[in-house]
């Protein structure tokens, strides 16, 4: 079988990902003088604690931001979000795009000094999809031969289309997948050492004493309940000479004004800001902003016999929220109204250069008259008064958005009463998994440039389908788009557009609200930070302090 070899160039994929939107980056090189003349130690904030450091179980982007520093996989992202070799030094892809042969570097080691092997990748990938140990991102490997049948219990994990052979890790796909390397570049597919994981048992990943690391940093002083922790340079990392920072102290800061005060007094070198603070500090020398490939939305628990099983109620709620006013007057941080499942700049049709969001158009647009018409229909089924609870995070952003949504729904739909249940972010995630909610405010940040990473959320078999949405035609269209039509962009786009029509216009299964932006105050002496489209909010692999 003919093959093409990919090392560091990846020109074709770079073109694909560059079409998915720009990214902010800084020079990633420091002179030896700069690196040696100042203490390479910084202090940063995180808006939420780490939920887990078992890479197969992680879900939220705050956690993945830390994971991307601690664990490296076969590939990683460069400053422009293009996948480049990580622990693999070379890649051969078969001519039909189905077989990926990764050749590992000779000098890769775990933080405890033991070699990283192809078997470590085989173990972690199988652990991700095995029903007894399955992770929330197992669906990302559905295109790997037999992987979906394994995670649904139909086949043995020994039949998975992966093989460790000497220093090579070989992956066989069912369909060609242009986004596959961007999926591989995120920590959910990092290696795990079977002997070590087995030895730790239930303690694996719960604190910094029960982990070994494959990335540029290790972590110290962390437990599952920690609000503070420290990243330390990993001397065993194969490219340790490219890592400038010796130490990164991280503190969980939920209140943005607290983070700003700490930044202004020099106690933080990086903190996130939003809303009124963006306008207030946009002229600060340390202000940085970039658009996220992310959607924020209202999700419904559509359990039979509950109010939100009523289609008219869902449609009323979906059209009663003024998204423009939310992004302009409440958030005021660069976020934009979103009227679709897919955010802008995720994927562009390579044949037509049209972004999917523009192609599919707007859905569930704010319209009070239509909302009230649907509300009257809902009231005839449910009664004049309907009471709902809205699950939201207890941080500043969560409070602002939930209070705004509560106000809009109660003002525009007379008789609807909304109570806010504010919980820590990690609790919100768990409550959604446990289906312990009615309405929830949530978000989804692109894990790769693949459109299916969003459409998969509402497939009947999806681990993330918390609200219990089911539609056979939707499932059929999504399956066609990622299999038989995957290599025909125009047909694939039409499949996904029809699926989005069903999900939103016909069934109102969720309410798209806005596409977010990230804004930071960063000490101007800190250089070399990367801002990736996928995987993390920021990356400090080649960051350093300038004298």
URQUI-V235419 format. One record per pair of residues at least 6 apart in sequence whose C-alpha atoms are under 6 Angstrom apart, sorted by the first residue. I is the first residue (numbers start at 1). J is the second residue. If there is no record, write none. Layout:
i=(I:I)
j=(J:J)
This chain:
i=(2:3:3:3:4:4:5:5:6:6:7:7:8:14:20:20:20:21:24:25:25:25:26:27:28:28:34:34:40:40:40:41:41:41:41:42:43:43:43:43:43:44:44:44:44:45:45:45:45:45:46:46:47:47:47:48:49:50:52:53:54:55:56:56:56:57:64:65:65:68:69:69:70:70:70:70:71:71:71:72:72:72:73:73:74:74:74:75:75:75:75:76:76:76:76:77:77:79:81:81:83:87:87:88:88:88:88:89:89:89:90:90:91:91:92:92:93:93:97:98:98:98:99:99:100:100:101:101:102:102:103:103:104:108:108:109:109:110:110:110:111:111:111:118:118:118:118:119:120:120:120:121:124:124:127:128:128:128:129:129:130:131:142:143:143:144:144:144:144:145:145:145:145:145:146:147:149:150:150:161:161:162:162:163:163:179:179:182:183:186:204:205:206:207:207:208:208:208:216:216:217:217:217:217:218:218:218:219:219:220:221:222:227:227:228:228:229:230:230:230:231:231:232:232:233:243:243:244:245:254:255:256:259:262:269:269:270:270:271:271:272:272:273:273:274:275:275:275:278:286:286:286:286:287:287:288:288:289:289:290:290:291:292:292:293:294:294:294:294:295:295:295:295:295:296:296:296:296:297:297:297:297:297:298:298:298:298:299:299:299:300:300:301:301:302:302:302:303:312:312:313:313:314:315:316:316:316:318:319:319:319:319:319:320:320:320:321:321:322:323:324:327:327:334:335:335:335:336:336:337:338:338:338:338:339:339:339:340:340:344:346:347:347:348:348:348:360:384:385:385:386:387:387:388:389:389:389:389:390:390:390:390:390:391:391:392:392:392:393:393:393:393:394:394:394:406:410:433:435:446:447:447:448:457:457:458:459:460:474:477:481:481:485:503:525:525:526:526:527:527:528:528:529:529:529:530:530:531)
j=(95:93:94:95:92:93:91:92:91:92:90:91:84:82:345:346:347:345:531:79:530:531:528:528:528:542:546:547:245:246:545:245:246:247:248:248:248:249:250:268:269:250:268:269:270:250:251:252:253:271:252:253:252:253:254:252:227:63:58:205:205:188:128:135:188:135:536:536:537:187:215:217:213:215:217:218:213:214:215:190:214:215:87:190:86:87:88:84:85:86:185:83:84:86:185:83:84:530:532:533:182:104:105:102:103:104:105:103:104:105:102:103:101:102:100:101:99:100:176:172:173:176:171:172:170:171:169:170:168:169:167:168:167:116:238:115:116:116:213:214:212:213:236:164:167:168:169:164:191:192:193:191:191:192:133:134:135:138:138:151:151:151:148:173:174:161:172:173:174:160:161:172:173:174:160:160:155:156:157:171:172:170:171:169:170:449:450:448:448:535:210:211:224:222:223:219:220:222:234:237:231:232:233:234:231:232:234:230:231:230:229:229:251:252:250:251:250:248:249:250:247:248:246:247:246:541:542:544:544:395:396:273:271:268:522:523:521:522:520:521:519:520:519:520:333:331:332:333:333:521:522:523:524:520:521:519:520:518:519:517:518:517:516:517:446:343:444:445:515:343:443:444:514:515:442:443:513:514:441:442:511:512:513:440:441:510:511:439:440:510:439:467:438:467:308:309:467:309:374:378:375:378:508:508:371:374:375:511:364:365:366:367:371:366:368:371:366:408:366:337:337:335:336:517:515:516:517:514:515:514:512:513:514:515:362:363:512:363:512:357:449:355:449:354:355:356:497:415:415:416:416:417:418:418:418:419:420:438:419:420:421:439:440:421:440:398:422:441:422:423:424:425:422:423:424:418:416:466:466:534:534:535:534:464:465:465:475:470:499:495:492:495:492:509:545:546:544:545:543:544:542:543:539:540:543:538:539:538)
